[in-house]
Amino acid sequence: MKGARLDARMPPRRGRRPIVAERISTGVGDPSVTVIEANRYDGSFRTADGEPEPSVIKSAHRVLRIFEYFAEIQRPASMTEIARRLNYPASSTSALLKCLVELGYLDSDRHARTYVPTARISLLGGWNRDRVLPRGNLETITRELHEATRLTTFVVSRNQLCSQYIYVLQGTTPVRYYLEPGGLRLLTRSTPGRVLLSLMSDDEVQRIVLRINAEELSSTPPMKFAELKPALATIRQQGFAYTRNSGTPGLSTIAMQLTVLGHASPLAIAVAGSSAIVEIEAKSIIGKMRDLIESQAPGVLPPFDIDAQFFET
């Protein structure tokens, strides 16, 4: 990542465009639905399906992206679809899929010409669930929050100087903001990333800001710690982060911490959607997030009053 701007390898896109139905499985073919790719043109964002860093082994990267794609669509998919959606050569994709079938990680349907992960892949990370949330269930919190708000709901972890979307449920409102699972955004520019930064000391955050600026990781103007410090103080005081039009016009995001201070892999959970919806329903969204986190991971959140006035961060 060092010395490379986050947007350097982004494939060219023609403005905001609808995502095809294959990408989101909830009736996006409906002409009344508008899907906008969140953060696509933000200089602090890097796609997950772009070219990997030089230090990343390409075949390993492609295998993991295939499984991330299955997690996103949650249905069988053909080789042609996978190759097209992940921008992989058809020959390489076919060879990888056949290899994964032989290893027992994928099942293939010869008649439908589709593939789907087996139980073997689902069992690989089962041992780690209790470690991530010792007294709760990450999928339960995320799905219940998604069902309650219908907004794009996602969990973020820290990946070096970035926040990374490790689990995403796409929104189901008429205007939806699509977040690419696995995508990266600088901690300083990301709403849940700022939640993660708020768990650190000011000295540690300042070092991170200096590193981001020194390595020129964004095409946007450098952010100074003095600009970020008031936002972190607000997050610590009110218990959550709230942003509007940050990276994507018309998008509002609310985020809270999901793991206790000092956790080896700190996590934050967030909802994002049209500002017209979020601004009206902010209070109920914040209350629902707090209740779900408290029920699944008691003691994580600091006490705060959802009836108090809240501020953008």
C-alpha positions, 0 to 999 in steps of 0.5 A, spaced: 500 500 500 505 504 501 507 509 496 500 508 492 494 512 491 488 508 493 484 510 487 490 509 482 487 502 480 480 504 479 477 501 473 473 507 469 466 508 470 461 512 467 458 516 472 452 513 477 449 507 474 445 501 476 448 495 478 445 489 475 440 484 478 446 479 479 450 483 484 444 485 488 439 479 489 433 483 491 429 485 485 434 491 482 431 490 475 425 494 478 425 501 474 423 504 480 429 502 484 436 506 484 442 503 486 448 508 487 455 505 488 457 509 494 464 511 495 466 509 488 469 516 486 472 518 493 479 518 493 480 515 499 477 509 497 480 502 493 475 497 490 476 490 492 476 487 485 482 492 483 489 489 481 492 487 488 498 490 491 505 487 488 506 483 495 499 479 494 499 473 490 494 474 485 491 466 485 490 467 492 487 474 492 482 471 486 480 465 490 478 469 496 474 474 492 470 468 489 468 466 496 467 474 498 462 474 492 458 468 494 457 471 500 455 477 497 450 474 492 448 468 497 446 463 491 449 459 486 453 462 480 456 461 473 463 461 471 461 466 466 458 471 471 463 470 476 469 472 471 465 478 469 463 481 475 470 480 478 473 482 472 477 475 471 479 472 465 475 466 463 480 461 463 483 463 469 476 463 473 474 456 470 481 453 472 480 456 479 473 453 480 475 446 478 480 446 483 476 448 488 471 443 486 476 438 487 478 440 493 471 440 496 470 447 497 465 448 491 459 444 489 458 444 481 451 443 478 453 440 471 446 441 468 445 449 471 453 450 470 453 453 476 457 453 483 456 454 490 460 453 496 460 447 500 459 446 508 467 445 508 468 453 507 463 455 512 466 451 517 473 454 516 471 460 520 466 457 525 471 456 531 473 464 530 466 466 531 466 466 539 473 470 539 470 475 535 464 477 539 465 472 545 458 474 548 454 475 541 453 474 534 455 478 529 451 476 523 445 476 528 446 483 530 447 485 522 441 482 519 436 484 525 439 491 524 438 491 516 431 488 517 429 494 521 432 499 517 432 496 510 439 501 509 445 498 507 448 495 513 455 493 514 461 491 519 468 494 518 475 492 521 481 496 521 486 494 515 493 497 516 491 505 515 484 503 512 477 501 514 475 495 510 468 492 509 468 485 511 460 484 512 455 487 508 448 487 507 445 491 501 440 496 502 433 495 500 430 502 500 428 505 493 434 509 493 440 504 495 447 505 496 451 499 494 458 498 498 463 493 495 464 487 500 472 487 501 473 495 499 477 499 503 477 506 505 482 510 509 480 510 517 480 518 517 475 519 511 470 513 513 465 514 518 466 507 522 473 508 521 473 514 525 469 510 530 475 505 530 480 511 531 476 514 537 478 508 541 485 510 540 489 515 544 490 522 540 497 521 540 496 514 536 491 517 531 496 523 530 501 518 528 496 514 523 494 521 520 501 523 519 503 516 516 497 517 511 499 524 509 506 521 508 505 515 504 500 520 499 494 514 500 489 519 497 488 523 491 484 528 496 487 534 500 491 531 506 487 531 512 490 534 518 489 532 525 487 538 528 481 537 523 479 530 525 480 531 533 473 535 534 470 529 530 473 524 535 471 528 541 464 528 539 464 521 537 467 519 544 462 524 547 455 522 544 457 514 543 457 514 535 459 517 529 454 521 524 456 523 517 452 526 511 455 527 504 462 524 506 465 521 500 458 520 496 453 526 495 446 524 498 449 519 503 448 519 510 452 514 515 451 512 522 456 508 526 458 505 533 463 500 536 462 493 536 467 490 540 470 492 547 476 497 548 482 493 547 479 488 543 485 484 538 481 486 532 476 492 533 470 492 529 464 497 528 457 497 525 454 502 521 448 503 516 448 507 510 443 510 506 439 516 503 440 522 507 432 524 506 431 517 510 437 517 515 435 524 517 428 523 519 429 516 522 436 517 525 433 517 532 430 510 531 436 508 528 441 510 533 436 506 538 435 500 534 443 499 534 444 501 541 439 495 543 441 490 538 449 491 540 447 491 548 443 485 547 448 481 543 454 484 546 453 487 553 458 492 556 461 494 549 457 501 548 458 507 553 452 510 556 449 515 552 442 518 551 439 517 544 434 523 546 440 528 546 441 532 540 447 529 536 452 532 531 455 530 525 462 527 525 
